[in-house]
Amino acid sequence: MMMHPEIQKFIANEHLQTLRQDARRPFRPTPGVEDHSRIELRLCVVDDLGALEDLAAMNGVELPDGSFVVALVDGRLVAAQPIERGPVLTDPFVRTAHLRRLLELRAEQLRPATRWTFHLPRATRRATA
């Protein structure tokens, strides 16, 4: 269905006027919900085994061997990162996106340092003519 050009022009002008009015209004961000949760990052302990197994089951994977850096929110274990590389295990019913990078960074800090070996080039003799 075709619209008359004058009607299209009228609608466009109305829209422009609304946009200009909105642009003149000062920006006030909507107040967010403050999170007063207590977050704790630490190495796993023997008592965490049951909670780690639950996290692995919720993620549909087997619990990897080795140590973990775990994140607790208000005393409840909600995420774990294996120190020896692997996927982060998270509780799918808790917001944990903000904890992932912290866990990855801490696990990276705890990994054994790799020894760098530098191979210096050998001095080569110049071919003399």
SVG drawing of the C-alpha trace seen along z (x, -y; Angstrom):
<svg xmlns="http://www.w3.org/2000/svg" viewBox="-2 -20 91 57">
<polyline fill="none" stroke="black" stroke-width="0.4" points="0.0,0.0 1.4,-3.3 1.3,-6.3 0.9,-9.9 4.3,-11.7 2.9,-14.6 1.8,-12.1 5.2,-10.5 6.8,-13.9 4.5,-14.8 5.3,-11.5 9.1,-12.0 8.9,-15.6 7.0,-14.4 9.6,-11.7 12.5,-14.2 10.8,-16.6 10.5,-13.8 14.1,-12.8 15.3,-16.4 13.2,-16.8 14.7,-13.5 18.2,-14.7 17.7,-18.0 16.6,-16.1 19.5,-15.5 20.7,-11.9 19.8,-10.2 20.9,-6.6 18.4,-4.4 19.4,-3.4 20.8,0.1 20.2,2.7 23.1,2.6 24.7,6.0 25.7,6.4 26.8,10.0 30.0,11.1 32.3,12.6 35.3,14.8 37.9,16.4 40.1,19.1 41.7,22.4 39.5,25.5 39.6,27.6 38.5,31.1 35.2,29.9 34.4,28.4 34.4,31.8 30.6,32.3 29.9,28.8 32.4,29.2 30.8,32.5 27.4,30.8 28.8,28.0 30.3,30.5 27.0,32.4 25.0,29.1 27.5,28.4 27.1,31.9 30.8,32.8 33.0,35.0 34.9,33.3 38.5,32.7 41.4,33.9 43.5,31.3 43.0,28.2 40.5,25.4 40.1,21.8 36.6,21.4 34.2,18.5 31.8,18.3 28.9,15.8 27.6,15.3 29.3,18.5 27.9,20.7 30.2,22.2 28.9,21.0 31.9,21.3 35.2,23.1 38.2,22.8 40.7,25.7 44.2,24.4 45.5,26.6 43.5,25.2 39.9,26.2 36.4,24.8 35.0,22.8 32.3,24.7 29.4,22.5 26.0,22.8 23.5,22.1 21.0,20.7 23.3,17.9 24.7,14.9 28.5,15.7 29.6,13.8 31.4,11.3 33.3,14.0 34.7,15.9 37.5,13.5 38.5,13.2 38.7,17.0 40.7,17.3 43.1,14.6 43.7,16.1 44.2,19.6 46.7,18.2 48.6,16.6 48.8,20.0 50.0,22.1 53.6,23.1 55.8,20.7 57.1,22.0 60.8,21.8 61.7,19.8 64.7,21.0 66.3,18.7 68.3,20.0 70.8,17.5 72.0,17.8 75.4,19.2 78.1,17.0 78.7,17.9 81.9,17.5 82.0,15.3 83.0,16.9 86.1,15.4 86.8,15.2"/>
</svg>
